[in-house]
Structure formats: C-alpha cells, structure tokens
Amino acid sequence: MGRGATPVSEPAWVGIDLGTQSVRAIALDDEGRRLTVAASPIRSSRHGDRHEQDPETWWSAVVSVLGEVTSQLPAGVVARAVAVSGTSGTVVPVDPATGRAAGPAVMYDDRRGAHHLDPVQSAGSAVWTRLGYRMQASWALPKLLAMLEEGALASVSAIAHQPDVITSRLAGRRMPSDLSSALKSGADLDTVTWPVGVFDELGLAVERMPQLASAGTRIGEVSHAAALETGLPVGCTIVAGMTDGCAAQIAAGALTPGAWNSVLGTTLVLKGVALERRVDPSGAVYSHRAPFGTGWYPGGASSTGAGAISTWLPGRDLDALTRAFDPASPPPIAYPLVGRGERFPFVSSDAEAVLPGAVDDASMFAAILHGVAFVERLAFDLLGDTGYDISGPVLVTGGGSRNPVWTQLRADMLGRPVHLPEHGEGAAGMAILAAAGVGAGEGAATLDPLATAAARMLRPPRIVPSDTDRHQRLMPVYTRFVDVLEERGWIGPELATSAREPST
C-alpha cells in the first residue's frame, strides 16, 4: 500500500428484524459467516382484540442492538448496507416530514378494524381479486379505517409501516415503504402504486400513504445523526426490506421455484417461490412480490403453532415431555388453535380449538405436536390445489424446528424429507437482501441479485429424512383430522378430498 492510500475494508451486511417480543440485529460477512448478533426485548400492550406497541421502544432497541453489533465487528470490517424487516400488517401514524411516530403502533394481529372488513373487501374487490387474495380482519387497511374513525390519525399524520419508522430514523427523513410491508394496506403489487379509486371510496386520503419501493431497492443512506447513535457509518446504504415471513424465507434459502420455508414459531407460516401468481378462491393464500421482479412468494400464516404448547401446557417440562413422546402411539385428534378464528390453511372467523378431553400432559403434548404437523400437511395440500409447485425442498425454521422429535414428526407426516438450514432468522435474511441490493445497484451482471448473494452466503442445509412406515401409520389419523374439519364446515369438499389422497 502506497503512502497516503486508503486501507481497503471488508464489507459487513447488517440485517434488523423487528419482532413481536424483541428486536434482533446481525452482521454477516460477504460469505455469510456470522460476525456478531444482538437482541433487545420490547413490550406490547394488549386489551381484548387490540394490540399496540410504542414505536419509540423500537428505536431504542435498534440503537442498542446496532451499537452492540457495530462495536464487535472485527478490525477492518465496515457495515456497508442495512435492511429492516417487520411484522406484516403493522401500521403507525407518523409525521409526514420526518417519518417519526406520532402515536402508538397498531400491530399485525390487532382486530379493531373487523367491522370495516366488508366495506374494504367490496370497495377493492376487483383489485384484490386480480392480486389473488381477500382482505382479512386483521389486515392493515381495515385497521387504518378504524384508526381514522377513532381519531388516532390526527389531521397532520401520515401513515407508515413498521420498518419505515426505523429506516426514517436512520436516514433522518420520511422513507418509502417496501412493497411487501404495504401489501396488507392495499398496495397494488402489479403497478407498485396505491389504488386511488379504492381509497377515495373508503374515505382514506391516499396522500397519507407512503411512497412505495420494491424490496431490495436502495432507498437512502444513514445520516450523521443516526451514525452517532447506532455506530453505523455515515452513508451506509439503506435497502428496502420485507416482512418478517419473507425475511425468514430468504435466510432459509427457499429461493427457487417449488421451494418452501415452513416457519414453526408461535404461529406456523409457510412461504414459497413461484414464477406465476395463482388465485386461491378461499382467500387463505396470498403472494408477495419477490425482490428484483423475479417472481412471487406465495403462502399464508396459521394461528396454530408452538404457541399452543405454552397456552395448553404452561410451565411444563417440555424436555421431559419430548423424551416421553412415543411416535408409534396413535394420537387423539386435535386442531390446536390459539384464540378464535383461523386464516390459513382455511379462513374461518368461527374456528376454535379442537382438543382431547381429560388427558394427561403427555397425551396433550402428543396431540399438539401431531395437530400442528397435520395443519402443515393440510397447508401443502391447499397450496398444491391452488396450482403451486410443492415438489421442491421444504426448509424448516423457527423455534419449534429446534425440537428434533417434532421435526422428525413433520417429515414423517409430509412423507418427504425436511431441510434444516444454517440460518433461519429474519435478521439474517435482511443482511443477505442488503448485500443483494448493493450488488444490484452496482450493476452486478446477474438477472437475480438475491440468488447470487444467497449462493455465496448460504450453506447447504441438514436433511431430516421421512420414515415411510411412520408416514403410512399417520395417514389414517390425518384423514380423520380432515374429516373433523369438513364436518365443522371449515374446509370444503374439494380440499378435503385431495387431502385424503395418499402422498405420491
């Protein structure tokens, strides 16, 4: 190096994931190795169907985790870009100039807008049908009308989605929403615009809504003030992120047509890849637009999941219950729904938990594990019926996937191997997307910058094979499970019939 030459630094790619209970940040190097990670808790306020958070606590948590991450980067490594994921359908009133929060965030599962669902569905029916979905009660657009009705949107307030609050603080100005986060607010994914006519009919001024940016787009740079607070360098590129489910999908490596990521956390979320968008008449399946215009990310989110264990078996020794689990013992039929209403793999506002009666903890534990595995299988049956390719790898992530017994059961129920990737957290997915966004902006010679970044940053997953004998023993139980759902009117005869067919 000559005298006065600037030392060459190695890039770090930073991802931030705004979860329900915590904020996580991670830094990956250019080959996907984890350099450092940090997390900070956040709190919610829940009252009945209402769920709010204070957006200022998000920023405080982001400052904390970024300070920790940046301070632990190896010498000669500099954060080059950052992307942010957030919960899908969370909306925030903000100052129209700065993008700073002007009130509490109304969270993804808040149902205060349920009474606006029919008008929203009617006003935008043509748009929603073209986009392949039906609005749901907890989606953002019905909530925005409820907030307007209640006066929660002051006359000067604009509207933002969860990641926008953080990117705006990082940039020092109001930032656009990524198209993924804006889906449930009614953004037209085909035209990358807001449906003005629909909003006019609903009485919601489109001027309140943020500008839209496709995921992976470079949308700004870290300001001097934010650099002082977070440790990110001034000018660090800000890349438009995606929802938490899409972020986890990227981290898992489910990025080729026919591949699927099944996230078993508090709830069960499936996301896959398709070149073309299909329409599910039931409205349970909807599709995000993939970054860089490379296709679609179809899927859905069930209200079942690992949260059923803490609901129905609170405080139990789960390790002991796992050791006592007998995969050869026929389980009782269960649909371990937490709360009322289901959204995927069927839509029913009246659905409620189906559980065995007076049984011991071991039997209840087995019923929940099997029930969630059955829901996952039914979800794939629905996706196949909708016309999606489900023949590719199934990559499983989320806290529930750390239980080897449950993971094996899921493979056995699906009748196919499942894959355990190295990464599965949304923050890692955002770090990979940040790297892809910079690569695309610098004119990398590739049609799919995300696939290029993922190819060098992700490692091959570990494969858990399916046990054929166990699969054959499980199918009659699964058939009875399907019968129960059809008898209750939760699924129609078409899905029930195809679900009963043996795996091929």
N, C-alpha and C positions, 0 to 999 in steps of 0.2 A: 504494500500500500504506500503510495507516494505521500510526501509531506503535505498536510492540509486536506487529504482525501477524507471523505465521509465514510465511517465504518458501515459495512453492509449488515443490515439487521435481518433476522429471520422473522417471518410473519407468525402471529398468533391470531386465530379466528375465534371470536367471542360470541357465545350464544346466551341469551337470557330467556328463562321460562317463568312466566307469572302464573303460578298455580293457585289452587283454592286455599291451601294452607301454608304455602311457602313460596319464596322466590329463589330460584337457582340460577347460577351463572357458571359457565365452564369455558375454559380456553383450550383449544386443540391446536397442535402444530399442523404443518402443511401435509403431513402423512396421517393425520387423525389421532396421533398419540395425545392422551390427556395430559395437559401440563399442570392444571390446577382447577379446582372446583370449590364452590362455596354456596351456602344456603342460609336463608334467614326467614324466620316464621312471620306470618301475617295472620290477622284475625278477621272473622266475619261477624256480622250482626244478622241473626235470623229471627223472624217473627212470622209464624204461620207460613204462608206461601211467599213471603218476602225475604230476600237475601241481599244484603248490601255490604260493601266494604268502603273504607276510606282510601281514596287514591293516593293521599299523601303518605300513607304507610307503604304503598308500593314503591314510591320513590325513595323513601328512607331505606327500605330493604335493598333496593337496587344499588344505592350508594354504598351500603355496607358490603354487599357481595362483590361488587366491582372493585372496591378498594382492596378487598382481600385477594381477589384473583389477580389484579394487576401488580400488586406488591410482591406476589410469589412467582411471577414469570422469571424464567432463567435469564441470566445476563445475555444481552444481545438479541433478545426476543421482544418484539413490539407488536401490540394489538393493531391489526391492520383494518379490521372491519367488525361490525357487530350487527346482529339481528335479534328481534324480540318476538316471542310467541306469547299468546294469552288465551284465556278461556273463551270459547266460542259463544257469541251472543251477549257478552257483557258490554254495557254502554255507559257512558259518562257524560254529563254536561260539562262543557269546557268554555273557557274564554276564547272568543273567536280569533283573537290576535296571537296570543301566546300558546294556546292549547293546554293551559293549566286547568286542572279540575276546578269546577265551580260548584260542586256538590258531590254527594256520595255516588259511588258506582252501583248500578243495578246489575246484579250478577246473572250469570248464564242460566241458572235454574229458577230465577225469580218468576213467578206466575201472575204478577199483578195485572198483566195485560190480557188475561184469558178472555175477558168479556169483549175484547176488541178483535178476537181471532176471526170471527165470521166476517165482519166488515173488511178486514185486511185480506182475507182469502178471496172475497168477492171482488174487491177493487182491483186486485192484481192477478186475477185468475189466469188471464191469457199469458202474462209474463211468467208466473210461477209454473204453469203447465209447460211452457216452452223450455224452461230451465230444468224441468224434471222433478219438481218437488211440490209439496203442500206446506204452507206455513204451519207452525205449531205454536201452542200457547206460550211456551217459554222462550220463543224466538224473540229477537230484538225489536222488530218492527211493532208488534202488538204492545211491547213494553214502552216503547217511545210514545205511543198514543196515550197510554196510561200516565206516563210522566207529564205529558203536556196537559192532560186533563186535571192532574193533581197540582199543577203549578210548579212541578220540580224543574221544569225548563224555563228559567227566567227569560225575559224578553231579549236579553243580550247574550244568552247562552247558545253556543254551538254544540254539536254532538260529536263524540269521538268513541272509538273502541279501545279496549284495554291496552293493547300495545302502543297506541298513538300517544297515550299520556306519557309513556316513558320516552319514546323517540322524540316527542316535542320537548321534553326537559333536556334530553341530550343535545338537541340541535339549537335550543333557545328560541324556537318559533313553532307555530302550529304545523304539524306534519300530516301527510295524507294517510289514509287507512289502506292497509293491504287488502286486496280483493277477497282473500279468504276470511278475514275477520268481519268483513262487511256483508257477507252472504246473507246472514240471518236478519240484517237490516233492510234487505230487499235489493241490494246491488244487482244490476244486470251483468252477469258474468260474460255474456256474449259481446256486449258493446262496451264494457268497462265504464258504465255510466249509471246514474240513478234514474229510475223510471219516473220522470217528472209528472206524467199524467196520473199515475197511481198515487203519488204523494199529494198532488193537488186535490184529488177526490177525497183523500183521508184527512185533509186539512193540516198536513205537515209540510212546512216550507222546506223545499229542497236546499235552499241556501244555508240551512243549518248543518247540512251533512258535510262530511269531509271530502276532499278530493280523493280519488282512488288511484292506487298503484298496484301493478301486478307483483306478485311475490317474486323476490329475487332482484327487483329493481333497485338501483342505487337512488336513495331519496334524500340524502343530506350528509352532513358531517358534524362531528362532535364539536361543540362550541368551547371557547376558552373557559367560560364559567363552569360548564359541566365537566371539563377536563380536570379542573381544580378539585371538584367534589368526588369524582369517580376514579381518577387515575388513568382513564383512557387518554390517549394523546389527542391534542388539538388536531382536527382534520381527519380523525379516524372515520372511515366510511360507515354510514348507516344504511343498511339494506332492508327493504321491506320484508317482513316475516310472514308467518302463517299462524293459524290456530294451533292450540296445543296438540290436538289429534294429528294434524298434518305434520307438525314438528316431530312428534314421536315416530311417525311413519318414515320420515327422512332418516332419522337416526337409526332406525331398524334396518334400513336398506331395501325397503319394499318399494322399488322404483321402476320396475319393468312391468309391462302389461301381463296381467294374470297373477302378479304377486300381491300378497295381502299381509297387513300388520294387524294383529289382534292384541289390543292393549287391555290386560286384565288388572285394573286398579280398583278404586272404589266402585266404578262402573265398568262396563265392558264396551269397548269402542273398536269397531272394525273400519279399516281404511285400505283401499286397494288402488290399482292403477289400471286405466283403460284408455284406449285411443279414442273411443267414442262414448258419449254420454247416453245412457239409457233412461227410460222413464218407468218408475215404479208407481203404478196406479194407486197403491195404498198410501203413498207418501212417506214410507218409512226410510227409504233410501234417497240420499241426495248426494250431489257431487260438487267438490271444489275444483276449481281450475288449477291444473298443475303449473308449477313455475315454468317460465320461459315458453309458454304455449305448447308444451309437449304432450298434452292430453288432459286427462281428468283423474281426480281422486274420489271415486265413489265410496260410500259407506254409510254408517249410522252409529248411533250410541244408545245402548240399552241402559235402563235404570237398574238392572241386576249387576252383580259383580262381587268383588271381595268385601264390599261394604255390608253385604248380607251377613257375613260372619260376625262382625262387630255389633250388628243390630240384634241378631238372634242368639249369639253366644258371647255376650260381653264378658270380658275379663277371664275367659277360659284359657287354659294352657294349650295353645294351638300346636306346639311341638308334640305334646303328648297325644293330642287327637290325631295328628298326622301319623305318628308311629302306630297308633291303634287302627288306622284305616285299613280295611280289607277290600281290595279291588274285586275279589271274587264274590262278595256278598251282595245280593240284589238290593238296590237302594229303594226307599219309598219315593214316590213321585213328588217333585217339588218345583215350583217356579218361585225362586227366592227374591221376589220383588221388594225393594225398599220404598215405602211410600205408596201412593196411589197413582195409577196411570203408567202406561208404557209407550215408548216411542220407536223402538226397534228391537226385534225384527217384525213387530207389528205396531200399529198405532191404536191405542185404546185408552180413553180417559178414565174408564171404569175398571181397568185391570188392577188386581190386587194380589198379594202374595198367596201362593198355594203351598202349604206346608203340611208335613205329617202332624198327627195329633200328639198325644203324650208319649214322647220317645226320649231316650237318654241322649246325652250330649254327643256320643259317638255316632248315633244314628242321624241326629240332626246335622252334624258336620258332614257326614257322607251324603245326605240329601242335598245340602247346599252345593257341595263340590260337583255332584252329578248334575244338579239343576242348572248351574251356570254352564257346564260343558254342553248340556242339551240346548240351551239358548244359543250358544256359539254355533253349534251344528245347524240349528234352525236358521240362523243368520246367513250361513253359507248357502243353505237351500234356497232362501229368498233371493240372494244375490244371483245365484245361478238361474233361477226362474226369471229374473229381471233381464237376463241376457248378458250378464257379465261373465268373463272368463275367470273361473275359480280354480284353474288347474295348476297355477304356479305355486311357489313356496309360500307357506304360512309362517311368518315370523312373529313370535310371541314375546311380548314385553309387558311391563307393568309389575307392580309388587306381587301380584298373585302368581306370576310366572317364576318367581324365586322359590316356590314350593314345588319340589321335584315330583311329588306324588300327584299333585293337581295337574302339572304339565303333562305327565305321562297319561293321566286320565283323559285329558283333552285330545292328545294324539290318538288314543285308542278310540274315542268317540268319533272323531273325524274320519278315522280309517286311513290316515295318511301321516307321514312324519311332520313334526313341527320343528322350527328352527329357532334357536336361542342366539340372538345377535350380541355382539360385544357391547354396543350402545343401545339404548332404548329410551333415553330421557330426552324430553323436548329441547332442553338447552343444547345438547349435542347436535340435534337436528338443525337448530338455528345457527350453530357455528359452521356446519357444513354448508348451509344455504348462504351464509355470509361470504364464505370462500368462493362459492359458485357465482354470487353476484358480482364480486370484484373481477373474477375471471371473465364473465360475460361483458362487463363494462370495459375491460381492457382488450376486447376483440379476440378472445381465445377462439381458435379455429375449431369450433365444435357446434353441432346443432343442439346439443343438450348440455349446457354448462353444469347442471346439477349432477347428471350421470358421470361426467368427467371428474368432478370434485369427489363424489362418493366413491368412485373406483379407486382412488388413491388414498382415501381417508377411512374406509371401512374394511374390516377384516372378515373372513368367512365365518359364518355362524356355526354353532354346535348343533348337531342334528339329534333329535329325540325320535326314534322310530316308533311306529304304531304296532301294537300287538294284535295280530289278526284274530286270535281266539277271543281275546277280551272284546274286540270290536263286535264280533258276532254275538257274544253274550249281551252286549249293551243294546243292540239294535231293537230287540223286542221291548225293552224298557223305554227306549226313546219313542217307539211307536205309541206306547200307552201315554207318554207325555204329550205327544202331538194330539192324540185323541182328546185328552183333557182340555187342551187349548181350543180345539174345534168345537167341543161340546159347549164351552162357555161363550162361543161366538167371537173369540179374539182373533182367530185366523180363519180364512176362508177355505172352501173345499179344494181349490186348486193347489194352494201351498201345502195343505195337509196331505194331499195325495202324493205330490212329488217328494215330500219329506219322508214318507213311509217307504219309498223305493230304496233298495239296497245301494250301498256305495259301489261305484264302478271303478 
